[in-house]
Amino acid sequence: MQLRHLLPLTVLASTALAQVNPFVFYPQDPERQTVTCTSFVGRPDWNRAAEALLELDQQHFRSIADANGFMRLFGMYHWVADERLSTIETYELVVRTPLATGPGPDMSQAGELLRLSLTTPPSQNNQRGTWIMHDGFSIQGGLIVPGDYFLGTMLPRLYVGVALPANAQWPTTDGHSLFRADLLHANTGATVGENHRAGAPNPTWAGVVAGTSFTTPWNYILGPFVTSPNLHLGGIDPTSSRLGLPTPGGTNLGMGGLYPDVGGAPRRDGLMLRVTDNLAPFGVCMLAASRGFQAPYFEWSLMGTLIGYAHVVTPAGGTIPLGVTRLQNGVREATIALPGTIPTAMVGTNLVFQAIVWDTNINLGEWTNAQAVYF
């Protein structure tokens, strides 16, 4: 597939690209790594109209885009696979709240926090290819989302994604789709993709307005632009080739880190922590963990110096310190446990990891998101 990178002048007009971080939940980092784990390109509901939605669940992640208790989203990062580059395709960016009762997104107008209509760029190329899209919301200060802990409330889940119109020509002659990594239970014949343990839930949804929404067993290269640093966990399975060549047995930063297999039959995955930040690429990084999510804690004595809520500390302590390091060109990885070293007794438990990235040039620190790992 031909790879093309485009950053239109109208995209992220109010926020420079170097001043945002895409929060992408995928087996590999599409900003910094060669992506070899993509199973297929696909749409949420074949060629019918549907929204490809990433579910950001508070059971998995907290304080994504945290700005002292509320979330600020600046745009959407996504990889578009276009069957014919010369045909301009239409799509919409969407942000949705959850249903008040039951799982899934609220597909009503009341549940719609944002809908923005856009198109793929013009091209003279009639071949199949890829657009790497950096789509900005053009909202000064970002889209304010009432959660994590905005005014004492907490959204249990948030849904962000791309709405694709019906296109009967896809995939045979025209139309566009998204890069995706299939889960092991997707039953699509994918040889590369996610590498999680049995029982892991589906991380994405097909949002359907005129019908019933449903979960989809894959992840997309898709996520919101935020100004806070990001933290992801990676599962290390040396017996796996799900990442593809040239890195078989590498670290799966998606579902493999959220739901690693440490049961011992046949896998006992290791665990790695990865922090990324485009805003402070050489910032000091302080790593910590706790047993489960702790109550949100804000250090008022550092108001104006440290941004965000902690989910791994309490005033009484209880934090598991993991050390201090420094980002190098916007990234730092730290091995938490080598393969074969996590006790099988950990099955059924969970840990939570979070970090601070401190920009020593401006003396300002910011909490990353917190992420759980479910053994």
CORVEN-V232747 format. One record per residue. N is the residue number from 1. SS is DSSP state (H for helix, E for strand, L for the rest). PHI is phi as a letter, one per 30 degrees, with the letter a starting at -180 (999 if undefined). NEAR is the number of other C-alpha atoms within 8 Angstrom. Layout:
# CORVEN-V232747
n:N ss:SS phi:PHI near:NEAR
n:N ss:SS phi:PHI near:NEAR
This chain:
# CORVEN-V232747
n:1 ss:L phi:999 near:5
n:2 ss:E phi:d near:6
n:3 ss:E phi:c near:7
n:4 ss:E phi:b near:8
n:5 ss:E phi:b near:8
n:6 ss:L phi:b near:7
n:7 ss:L phi:b near:7
n:8 ss:L phi:d near:6
n:9 ss:L phi:d near:6
n:10 ss:L phi:d near:6
n:11 ss:L phi:d near:10
n:12 ss:L phi:h near:15
n:13 ss:L phi:d near:9
n:14 ss:L phi:c near:7
n:15 ss:L phi:b near:8
n:16 ss:L phi:d near:8
n:17 ss:H phi:e near:6
n:18 ss:H phi:d near:7
n:19 ss:H phi:c near:9
n:20 ss:L phi:b near:14
n:21 ss:E phi:b near:14
n:22 ss:E phi:d near:10
n:23 ss:L phi:d near:11
n:24 ss:L phi:c near:10
n:25 ss:L phi:c near:12
n:26 ss:L phi:a near:14
n:27 ss:L phi:d near:15
n:28 ss:L phi:b near:12
n:29 ss:L phi:d near:11
n:30 ss:L phi:d near:8
n:31 ss:L phi:d near:4
n:32 ss:L phi:b near:5
n:33 ss:L phi:b near:7
n:34 ss:L phi:d near:7
n:35 ss:L phi:d near:8
n:36 ss:L phi:c near:9
n:37 ss:L phi:c near:13
n:38 ss:L phi:d near:12
n:39 ss:L phi:d near:12
n:40 ss:E phi:a near:9
n:41 ss:E phi:c near:10
n:42 ss:E phi:a near:9
n:43 ss:L phi:c near:10
n:44 ss:L phi:d near:11
n:45 ss:L phi:b near:8
n:46 ss:L phi:h near:6
n:47 ss:L phi:c near:11
n:48 ss:L phi:d near:9
n:49 ss:L phi:d near:11
n:50 ss:E phi:a near:14
n:51 ss:E phi:c near:14
n:52 ss:E phi:d near:14
n:53 ss:E phi:c near:12
n:54 ss:E phi:d near:14
n:55 ss:E phi:c near:11
n:56 ss:E phi:c near:10
n:57 ss:E phi:c near:10
n:58 ss:L phi:d near:9
n:59 ss:L phi:d near:7
n:60 ss:L phi:c near:10
n:61 ss:E phi:b near:12
n:62 ss:E phi:b near:12
n:63 ss:L phi:i near:13
n:64 ss:L phi:d near:13
n:65 ss:L phi:i near:12
n:66 ss:E phi:d near:16
n:67 ss:L phi:b near:10
n:68 ss:L phi:i near:8
n:69 ss:L phi:j near:13
n:70 ss:E phi:b near:14
n:71 ss:E phi:c near:15
n:72 ss:E phi:b near:14
n:73 ss:E phi:c near:12
n:74 ss:L phi:c near:17
n:75 ss:E phi:l near:14
n:76 ss:E phi:b near:16
n:77 ss:E phi:c near:15
n:78 ss:E phi:a near:12
n:79 ss:E phi:c near:12
n:80 ss:E phi:c near:12
n:81 ss:E phi:c near:13
n:82 ss:E phi:c near:13
n:83 ss:L phi:d near:13
n:84 ss:L phi:b near:13
n:85 ss:L phi:d near:15
n:86 ss:L phi:d near:10
n:87 ss:L phi:c near:9
n:88 ss:L phi:d near:10
n:89 ss:L phi:c near:8
n:90 ss:E phi:c near:10
n:91 ss:E phi:a near:11
n:92 ss:E phi:b near:11
n:93 ss:E phi:d near:14
n:94 ss:E phi:b near:14
n:95 ss:E phi:b near:12
n:96 ss:E phi:b near:14
n:97 ss:E phi:d near:13
n:98 ss:E phi:d near:14
n:99 ss:L phi:d near:10
n:100 ss:L phi:d near:5
n:101 ss:L phi:b near:4
n:102 ss:L phi:i near:5
n:103 ss:L phi:d near:6
n:104 ss:L phi:j near:10
n:105 ss:E phi:d near:13
n:106 ss:L phi:d near:12
n:107 ss:L phi:d near:10
n:108 ss:L phi:d near:7
n:109 ss:H phi:d near:5
n:110 ss:H phi:d near:6
n:111 ss:H phi:d near:12
n:112 ss:E phi:c near:13
n:113 ss:E phi:d near:10
n:114 ss:E phi:a near:8
n:115 ss:E phi:b near:9
n:116 ss:E phi:b near:8
n:117 ss:E phi:d near:8
n:118 ss:E phi:b near:8
n:119 ss:E phi:b near:8
n:120 ss:L phi:d near:8
n:121 ss:L phi:d near:6
n:122 ss:L phi:d near:8
n:123 ss:L phi:a near:8
n:124 ss:L phi:c near:6
n:125 ss:L phi:d near:7
n:126 ss:L phi:c near:8
n:127 ss:L phi:d near:8
n:128 ss:L phi:d near:11
n:129 ss:E phi:a near:13
n:130 ss:E phi:b near:14
n:131 ss:E phi:c near:13
n:132 ss:E phi:c near:11
n:133 ss:E phi:c near:12
n:134 ss:E phi:c near:11
n:135 ss:E phi:c near:9
n:136 ss:E phi:c near:11
n:137 ss:L phi:d near:11
n:138 ss:L phi:h near:11
n:139 ss:L phi:c near:8
n:140 ss:L phi:e near:5
n:141 ss:L phi:i near:7
n:142 ss:L phi:i near:11
n:143 ss:E phi:d near:10
n:144 ss:E phi:d near:9
n:145 ss:E phi:c near:9
n:146 ss:E phi:d near:12
n:147 ss:E phi:l near:11
n:148 ss:E phi:e near:13
n:149 ss:L phi:b near:10
n:150 ss:H phi:d near:10
n:151 ss:H phi:h near:6
n:152 ss:H phi:i near:5
n:153 ss:L phi:c near:9
n:154 ss:L phi:b near:9
n:155 ss:L phi:d near:11
n:156 ss:L phi:d near:8
n:157 ss:E phi:a near:10
n:158 ss:E phi:b near:13
n:159 ss:E phi:b near:13
n:160 ss:E phi:b near:14
n:161 ss:E phi:l near:14
n:162 ss:E phi:b near:11
n:163 ss:E phi:c near:12
n:164 ss:E phi:c near:12
n:165 ss:L phi:d near:9
n:166 ss:L phi:d near:8
n:167 ss:L phi:a near:9
n:168 ss:L phi:d near:6
n:169 ss:L phi:d near:9
n:170 ss:L phi:d near:11
n:171 ss:L phi:c near:9
n:172 ss:L phi:d near:5
n:173 ss:L phi:b near:8
n:174 ss:L phi:a near:11
n:175 ss:L phi:j near:12
n:176 ss:E phi:b near:11
n:177 ss:E phi:b near:10
n:178 ss:E phi:b near:13
n:179 ss:E phi:d near:14
n:180 ss:E phi:b near:14
n:181 ss:E phi:c near:16
n:182 ss:E phi:d near:16
n:183 ss:L phi:d near:13
n:184 ss:H phi:d near:9
n:185 ss:H phi:c near:5
n:186 ss:H phi:d near:9
n:187 ss:L phi:h near:6
n:188 ss:L phi:c near:5
n:189 ss:L phi:i near:5
n:190 ss:L phi:d near:9
n:191 ss:L phi:c near:7
n:192 ss:L phi:b near:14
n:193 ss:L phi:k near:16
n:194 ss:L phi:d near:18
n:195 ss:L phi:b near:12
n:196 ss:L phi:c near:14
n:197 ss:L phi:d near:9
n:198 ss:L phi:d near:5
n:199 ss:L phi:j near:4
n:200 ss:L phi:d near:8
n:201 ss:L phi:d near:4
n:202 ss:L phi:d near:10
n:203 ss:L phi:c near:11
n:204 ss:E phi:b near:13
n:205 ss:E phi:b near:16
n:206 ss:E phi:c near:14
n:207 ss:E phi:d near:14
n:208 ss:L phi:c near:11
n:209 ss:L phi:d near:9
n:210 ss:L phi:c near:4
n:211 ss:L phi:l near:5
n:212 ss:L phi:c near:7
n:213 ss:L phi:d near:11
n:214 ss:E phi:a near:8
n:215 ss:E phi:d near:10
n:216 ss:E phi:b near:10
n:217 ss:L phi:d near:11
n:218 ss:E phi:a near:13
n:219 ss:E phi:c near:13
n:220 ss:E phi:c near:12
n:221 ss:L phi:d near:14
n:222 ss:E phi:a near:13
n:223 ss:E phi:l near:14
n:224 ss:E phi:d near:13
n:225 ss:E phi:d near:13
n:226 ss:E phi:b near:15
n:227 ss:L phi:c near:10
n:228 ss:L phi:d near:15
n:229 ss:L phi:d near:16
n:230 ss:E phi:c near:12
n:231 ss:E phi:b near:14
n:232 ss:E phi:b near:12
n:233 ss:E phi:c near:14
n:234 ss:E phi:b near:15
n:235 ss:E phi:d near:16
n:236 ss:E phi:c near:16
n:237 ss:L phi:b near:13
n:238 ss:L phi:d near:9
n:239 ss:L phi:d near:6
n:240 ss:L phi:c near:10
n:241 ss:L phi:c near:11
n:242 ss:L phi:d near:12
n:243 ss:L phi:d near:17
n:244 ss:L phi:i near:10
n:245 ss:L phi:d near:7
n:246 ss:L phi:c near:5
n:247 ss:L phi:b near:8
n:248 ss:L phi:d near:12
n:249 ss:L phi:i near:12
n:250 ss:L phi:d near:10
n:251 ss:E phi:c near:11
n:252 ss:E phi:c near:16
n:253 ss:L phi:d near:15
n:254 ss:L phi:c near:14
n:255 ss:H phi:d near:14
n:256 ss:H phi:d near:18
n:257 ss:H phi:d near:17
n:258 ss:H phi:d near:15
n:259 ss:L phi:b near:13
n:260 ss:L phi:d near:17
n:261 ss:L phi:c near:13
n:262 ss:L phi:b near:15
n:263 ss:L phi:d near:9
n:264 ss:L phi:j near:9
n:265 ss:L phi:b near:5
n:266 ss:L phi:c near:5
n:267 ss:L phi:c near:10
n:268 ss:L phi:b near:15
n:269 ss:L phi:d near:15
n:270 ss:E phi:d near:16
n:271 ss:E phi:b near:15
n:272 ss:E phi:b near:15
n:273 ss:E phi:c near:12
n:274 ss:E phi:b near:12
n:275 ss:E phi:c near:14
n:276 ss:E phi:b near:12
n:277 ss:L phi:a near:12
n:278 ss:L phi:d near:12
n:279 ss:L phi:d near:11
n:280 ss:L phi:b near:10
n:281 ss:L phi:d near:12
n:282 ss:L phi:b near:10
n:283 ss:L phi:d near:11
n:284 ss:E phi:d near:13
n:285 ss:E phi:c near:12
n:286 ss:E phi:c near:11
n:287 ss:E phi:c near:12
n:288 ss:E phi:a near:13
n:289 ss:E phi:b near:13
n:290 ss:E phi:a near:14
n:291 ss:L phi:d near:8
n:292 ss:L phi:i near:9
n:293 ss:L phi:d near:10
n:294 ss:L phi:c near:9
n:295 ss:L phi:e near:6
n:296 ss:L phi:e near:7
n:297 ss:E phi:b near:10
n:298 ss:L phi:c near:8
n:299 ss:L phi:d near:8
n:300 ss:H phi:d near:5
n:301 ss:H phi:d near:4
n:302 ss:H phi:c near:7
n:303 ss:L phi:e near:8
n:304 ss:L phi:j near:6
n:305 ss:L phi:c near:8
n:306 ss:E phi:b near:11
n:307 ss:E phi:c near:13
n:308 ss:L phi:j near:12
n:309 ss:L phi:c near:13
n:310 ss:E phi:c near:11
n:311 ss:L phi:b near:13
n:312 ss:L phi:b near:17
n:313 ss:L phi:b near:11
n:314 ss:L phi:b near:10
n:315 ss:L phi:e near:5
n:316 ss:L phi:d near:4
n:317 ss:L phi:j near:6
n:318 ss:L phi:j near:8
n:319 ss:L phi:d near:10
n:320 ss:E phi:c near:7
n:321 ss:E phi:d near:7
n:322 ss:E phi:c near:8
n:323 ss:E phi:j near:7
n:324 ss:E phi:b near:8
n:325 ss:E phi:b near:7
n:326 ss:E phi:b near:9
n:327 ss:L phi:d near:14
n:328 ss:E phi:b near:8
n:329 ss:L phi:h near:7
n:330 ss:L phi:i near:12
n:331 ss:E phi:b near:11
n:332 ss:E phi:b near:10
n:333 ss:E phi:c near:8
n:334 ss:E phi:b near:7
n:335 ss:E phi:d near:8
n:336 ss:E phi:d near:8
n:337 ss:E phi:a near:9
n:338 ss:L phi:d near:11
n:339 ss:L phi:e near:12
n:340 ss:L phi:i near:11
n:341 ss:L phi:c near:8
n:342 ss:L phi:d near:12
n:343 ss:L phi:d near:7
n:344 ss:H phi:d near:9
n:345 ss:H phi:d near:4
n:346 ss:H phi:d near:10
n:347 ss:L phi:e near:8
n:348 ss:L phi:j near:6
n:349 ss:L phi:c near:7
n:350 ss:E phi:b near:11
n:351 ss:E phi:b near:12
n:352 ss:E phi:b near:15
n:353 ss:E phi:b near:12
n:354 ss:E phi:a near:16
n:355 ss:E phi:b near:14
n:356 ss:E phi:c near:12
n:357 ss:E phi:c near:14
n:358 ss:E phi:c near:12
n:359 ss:E phi:d near:12
n:360 ss:L phi:d near:8
n:361 ss:L phi:d near:4
n:362 ss:L phi:c near:5
n:363 ss:L phi:h near:8
n:364 ss:E phi:b near:11
n:365 ss:E phi:c near:11
n:366 ss:E phi:b near:12
n:367 ss:E phi:d near:16
n:368 ss:L phi:d near:15
n:369 ss:L phi:d near:16
n:370 ss:E phi:c near:16
n:371 ss:E phi:b near:14
n:372 ss:E phi:c near:14
n:373 ss:E phi:b near:13
n:374 ss:E phi:c near:10
n:375 ss:L phi:d near:11
